[in-house]
Amino acid sequence: MTSDLFKLADRLSAELEALQQRANNLNLPNDIEAFINSGIAEAEKLPKEEPFRQAILNQLHHARKSFHINDEPALRLAIYRSIKQLKDAQFNGWLGGIRRQFGKDAEHRRQQVKEERGPEWNRWQAEADKIRAESVVELSVAEVARRVKARLDVKESERTIRNRIS
């Protein structure tokens, strides 16, 4: 148990050191305090339900304190973490927008595709039924799809046809 704790502590220490090295490579602007204040203003614009919002604000407030006490390594690390979390929040927002878009429009889009492609799919199914009726042996769905594609000279793949016929 104790050795596991030491291993975990070593790993965390190494991760923190790697973060600090990345933070040390940041190019900070001349007016750091204005930069921090603009970051706080941006973070406060995030929705309250955004999980990264409070973490970003905490890091930026920590950066401000570090700036005032002249602790440059802590300042750089806090700014680095806040930038990373802001990027994560922006990515989450993008994903959320995608989810909302497809969630809201998905049923409408499915219905639209069904109306547009339905007649073609029905034609494939009718041909598949004919092929099965003509065959002496039971054919796999993949084989029926292959024959439908050849008979109807369909541009779609055999896999697409196979997924649409029963």
C-alpha positions in Angstrom: 0.0 0.0 0.0 2.7 2.5 1.0 4.8 1.7 -2.2 1.7 2.4 -4.3 1.4 5.8 -2.7 5.0 6.5 -3.4 4.6 5.5 -7.0 1.5 7.7 -7.3 3.4 10.6 -5.7 6.3 10.1 -8.1 4.0 10.0 -11.1 2.1 13.2 -10.0 5.4 14.9 -9.3 6.6 14.1 -12.8 3.4 15.3 -14.4 3.5 18.5 -12.4 7.1 19.0 -13.5 6.1 18.4 -17.2 3.3 21.0 -16.8 5.7 23.5 -15.3 8.1 23.0 -18.2 5.4 23.7 -20.7 4.2 26.7 -18.6 7.8 28.1 -18.6 7.8 28.1 -22.4 4.7 30.4 -22.5 5.2 33.8 -24.1 3.5 36.1 -21.7 2.4 39.6 -22.8 4.0 42.7 -21.3 0.8 43.7 -19.4 0.2 40.5 -17.5 -2.4 41.9 -15.2 -4.6 43.1 -18.1 -4.1 39.7 -19.7 -5.4 38.0 -16.5 -8.3 40.4 -16.2 -9.4 39.8 -19.8 -9.1 36.1 -19.2 -11.4 36.4 -16.1 -13.9 38.5 -18.2 -13.9 35.8 -20.9 -14.4 33.0 -18.3 -17.3 34.9 -16.7 -19.0 34.9 -20.1 -19.1 31.1 -20.1 -22.4 29.5 -19.1 -22.7 28.8 -15.4 -23.3 25.1 -16.1 -20.0 24.8 -18.0 -17.9 22.5 -15.8 -14.6 24.2 -16.6 -15.8 27.7 -15.8 -15.0 27.7 -12.1 -11.7 26.0 -12.6 -10.7 28.6 -15.1 -11.7 31.4 -12.8 -9.8 29.8 -9.9 -6.6 29.4 -12.0 -6.8 33.0 -13.1 -7.4 34.3 -9.6 -4.4 32.2 -8.5 -2.4 33.8 -11.4 -3.4 37.2 -10.2 -2.2 36.4 -6.6 1.0 34.9 -8.0 1.6 38.1 -10.1 1.2 40.3 -7.0 3.7 38.3 -4.9 6.1 38.0 -7.8 6.0 34.2 -8.0 6.6 33.8 -11.7 6.7 29.9 -11.8 3.3 29.8 -10.1 2.0 32.6 -12.3 3.0 30.8 -15.5 1.6 27.5 -14.3 -1.8 29.1 -13.4 -2.0 30.9 -16.7 -1.0 27.7 -18.6 -3.7 25.7 -16.8 -6.3 28.4 -17.4 -5.5 28.5 -21.1 -5.7 24.7 -21.3 -9.0 24.6 -19.4 -10.4 27.4 -21.6 -9.6 25.4 -24.7 -11.3 22.4 -23.2 -14.3 24.5 -22.4 -14.4 25.8 -26.0 -14.2 22.3 -27.2 -17.0 21.2 -24.9 -19.1 24.1 -26.2 -18.4 23.1 -29.8 -19.4 19.5 -28.9 -22.5 20.6 -27.1 -23.5 22.6 -30.2 -23.0 19.6 -32.4 -25.0 17.4 -30.0 -27.8 20.0 -29.8 -27.9 20.4 -33.6 -28.0 16.7 -34.4 -30.3 15.9 -31.4 -32.8 18.5 -32.5 -32.6 17.9 -36.2 -31.8 14.2 -36.3 -35.4 12.9 -36.5 -36.2 15.5 -39.1 -33.2 14.6 -41.2 -33.9 10.8 -40.9 -37.4 11.5 -42.2 -36.1 13.6 -45.0 -33.6 10.9 -46.1 -36.3 8.2 -45.9 -38.6 10.2 -48.1 -35.8 11.0 -50.6 -34.2 7.5 -50.7 -37.2 5.4 -49.8 -38.3 4.6 -53.3 -34.8 3.4 -54.2 -34.6 1.3 -51.1 -38.0 -0.3 -51.9 -36.7 -1.1 -55.4 -33.7 -2.9 -53.9 -36.0 -4.8 -51.5 -38.3 -5.9 -54.4 -35.3 -7.1 -56.4 -33.9 -8.9 -53.3 -37.3 -10.6 -52.9 -37.2 -11.7 -56.6 -33.7 -13.0 -56.3 -34.6 -15.1 -53.2 -37.7 -16.5 -54.9 -35.6 -17.5 -58.0 -32.9 -19.2 -55.9 -33.0 -22.9 -55.2 -30.7 -22.5 -52.1 -31.0 -20.0 -49.3 -28.7 -17.0 -50.1 -26.9 -14.9 -47.5 -27.9 -11.2 -47.3 -24.5 -10.3 -48.6 -24.9 -12.5 -51.7 -28.4 -11.1 -52.3 -27.0 -7.6 -52.0 -24.2 -8.4 -54.5 -26.8 -9.7 -57.0 -29.1 -6.7 -56.5 -26.1 -4.4 -57.2 -25.3 -6.2 -60.4 -28.9 -6.5 -61.7 -29.9 -3.0 -61.0 -26.5 -1.4 -61.8 -26.6 0.4 -58.5 -23.7 2.8 -57.6 -24.1 2.2 -53.8 -21.8 -0.3 -52.2 -22.9 -3.9 -51.6 -22.7 -3.1 -47.9 -25.1 -0.2 -48.1 -27.6 -2.4 -50.0 -27.1 -5.2 -47.5 -27.9 -2.9 -44.7 -31.2 -1.8 -46.4 -32.6 -5.1 -47.5 -34.1 -7.7 -45.2 
